[in-house]
């Protein structure tokens, strides 16, 4: 069976609801996405951040979660890191502990230079590649496939992520569009190493047609079901309080009266 990893790319967030601190908003989104990934079966999970955003990864990851530090918040940078990890057969850039809370914790971080509100202090690392108190070492590399998911889709169903990975049995690349107007992708999945023809992709501005146009054959790129990202006020109306998950984002919005 192919070994797969799903990576939450915790890139910049361009919009924050009025009345909510931008750091709290970004951290809540990231925490819910990371908690969702923790429920997935038959895949490893990880997060990717730039060095400047390492604080965000430290605020939301679970003990033992691999953290990739990438030079820029792009799909290509993450796939390169995962591919390097696969060739080396070792953990990449995972050197920080995490809070030991389970999914749905109510706290959000307070940003660079400060601890995550409501979370215990993160433990020091005992040894390279292993967080203090973790049950097992950070998993080694050797991935055959990787999926990169946007960090601002807190209510994305696990089934949607599974459908992004499924086409890789027959195609080298799959893309999931972001619902709504304008460009953007929910995620990209690829066999590793990623094909050389894959264009430079940012999840905020790429389109499925861009990826298909770069492929040797349009059929090399599967387009899977779309899902919403929270990138503007219009996106909030699609959130369904009856749907399980996205607990931290839900709590933050409820406190401002935007969610009933």
Residue pairs with C-beta under 8 A, 6 or more apart in sequence:
1 42
2 144
2 145
2 168
2 169
3 44
3 142
3 143
3 144
3 145
4 42
4 43
4 44
4 143
4 144
4 145
4 146
4 147
4 165
5 43
5 44
5 45
5 46
5 66
5 82
5 143
5 145
5 146
5 147
6 37
6 40
6 43
6 44
6 45
6 46
6 146
6 147
6 149
6 161
6 165
7 45
7 46
7 47
7 48
7 68
7 78
7 82
7 146
7 147
7 148
7 149
8 30
8 33
8 34
8 37
8 45
8 46
8 47
8 48
8 149
8 150
8 151
9 47
9 48
9 73
9 75
9 78
9 148
9 149
9 150
9 151
9 203
10 26
10 30
10 33
10 47
10 48
10 49
10 53
10 56
10 57
10 60
10 73
10 151
11 73
11 150
11 151
11 203
11 204
12 73
13 22
13 25
13 26
13 29
13 151
13 152
14 204
14 231
15 230
15 231
15 232
15 233
16 22
16 25
16 26
17 25
17 233
17 236
17 253
17 256
17 258
19 256
20 252
20 253
20 256
23 108
23 109
23 110
23 111
24 108
24 109
24 110
24 252
25 252
26 56
27 56
27 59
27 60
27 108
27 109
27 111
27 116
27 248
28 108
28 154
28 248
28 249
28 251
28 252
29 151
29 152
29 153
29 154
29 230
29 249
30 47
30 56
30 59
30 60
30 151
31 59
31 60
31 105
31 108
31 248
32 154
32 155
32 245
32 246
32 247
32 248
32 249
33 149
33 150
33 151
33 152
33 153
33 154
33 156
34 45
34 47
34 60
34 61
34 62
34 65
35 102
35 103
35 104
35 105
35 245
35 247
35 248
36 103
36 154
36 156
36 158
36 245
37 45
37 149
37 161
38 45
38 62
38 103
39 103
39 158
40 158
40 161
40 162
43 165
44 66
44 139
44 143
45 65
45 66
46 65
46 66
46 67
46 68
46 82
46 94
47 57
47 60
47 61
47 65
47 66
47 67
47 68
47 151
48 67
48 68
48 69
48 70
48 73
48 77
48 78
48 81
48 148
49 56
49 57
49 67
49 68
49 69
49 70
49 73
50 69
50 70
50 71
50 72
50 73
51 69
53 73
54 67
54 69
54 96
55 109
55 111
55 112
55 113
56 109
57 67
57 96
58 67
58 96
58 97
58 98
58 116
58 122
59 99
59 108
59 109
59 116
59 119
60 98
60 109
60 116
61 67
61 96
61 98
62 98
62 99
62 100
63 97
63 98
63 100
63 131
63 133
63 134
63 135
64 98
64 130
64 131
64 134
64 135
64 136
64 137
64 138
64 139
65 94
65 98
65 138
66 91
66 92
66 93
66 94
66 138
66 139
67 93
67 94
67 95
67 96
68 78
68 81
68 82
68 85
68 92
68 93
68 94
69 93
70 77
70 78
70 80
70 81
71 77
73 202
74 200
74 201
74 202
75 148
75 185
75 188
75 201
75 202
75 203
75 206
76 194
76 198
76 200
76 201
78 146
78 148
79 146
79 148
79 188
79 190
79 192
79 193
79 194
79 198
80 194
81 92
81 93
82 92
82 141
82 143
82 146
82 192
83 143
83 146
83 192
83 193
83 194
84 92
85 91
85 92
85 141
85 142
85 143
86 141
86 142
86 143
86 144
86 192
86 193
87 141
87 193
88 141
89 140
89 141
89 142
90 129
90 140
90 141
91 129
91 137
91 138
91 139
91 140
91 141
92 141
94 129
94 138
95 125
95 128
95 129
96 122
96 125
96 131
97 122
97 123
97 124
97 125
97 131
97 132
97 133
97 134
98 122
98 131
99 105
99 116
99 119
99 120
99 122
100 120
100 133
101 107
101 119
103 245
103 247
104 245
104 247
104 248
105 118
105 119
105 247
105 248
106 118
106 247
106 248
106 251
107 116
107 117
107 118
107 119
107 248
108 116
108 117
108 118
108 248
108 252
109 115
109 116
109 117
109 119
110 116
110 117
115 121
123 131
123 132
123 133
124 132
125 131
125 132
126 132
129 137
129 138
130 137
130 138
131 138
143 192
144 191
144 192
145 165
145 168
145 189
145 190
145 191
145 192
146 189
146 190
146 192
147 161
147 164
147 165
147 187
147 188
147 189
148 187
148 188
148 189
148 203
149 156
149 161
149 164
149 186
149 187
150 178
150 184
150 185
150 186
150 187
150 203
150 229
152 229
152 230
152 231
153 178
153 186
153 227
153 228
153 229
153 230
154 230
154 245
154 246
154 248
154 249
155 228
155 239
155 240
155 243
155 245
155 246
155 249
156 186
156 227
157 227
160 176
160 186
160 224
160 225
160 227
161 187
163 176
163 224
163 225
164 174
164 175
164 176
164 186
164 187
164 188
164 189
164 224
165 174
165 189
166 174
166 224
167 174
167 189
167 222
167 224
168 174
168 189
168 190
168 191
171 219
171 220
171 221
171 222
172 190
172 191
172 195
172 220
172 221
173 188
173 189
173 190
173 191
173 194
173 195
173 198
173 211
173 215
173 220
173 221
173 222
174 188
174 189
174 190
174 221
174 222
174 223
174 224
175 185
175 187
175 188
175 189
175 206
175 208
175 211
175 221
175 222
175 223
175 224
176 185
176 186
176 187
176 188
176 223
176 224
176 225
176 226
176 227
177 184
177 185
177 186
177 207
177 208
177 223
177 226
178 184
178 185
178 186
178 203
178 226
178 227
178 228
178 229
178 231
179 186
179 226
179 227
179 228
179 229
179 238
180 228
180 229
180 231
180 232
180 234
180 235
183 204
183 205
183 206
183 207
184 203
184 204
184 205
184 206
184 207
184 229
184 231
185 201
185 203
185 206
185 207
185 208
186 203
186 226
186 227
186 229
187 203
188 201
188 203
188 206
188 211
190 198
195 215
195 220
197 214
197 215
197 216
198 211
198 214
199 206
199 210
199 211
199 214
201 210
201 211
204 231
208 221
208 223
211 221
212 218
212 220
212 221
212 223
215 221
228 235
228 238
229 235
230 236
230 239
230 249
236 253
236 258
236 259
239 246
239 249
239 250
239 253
239 259
241 250
241 259
241 260
250 259
253 259
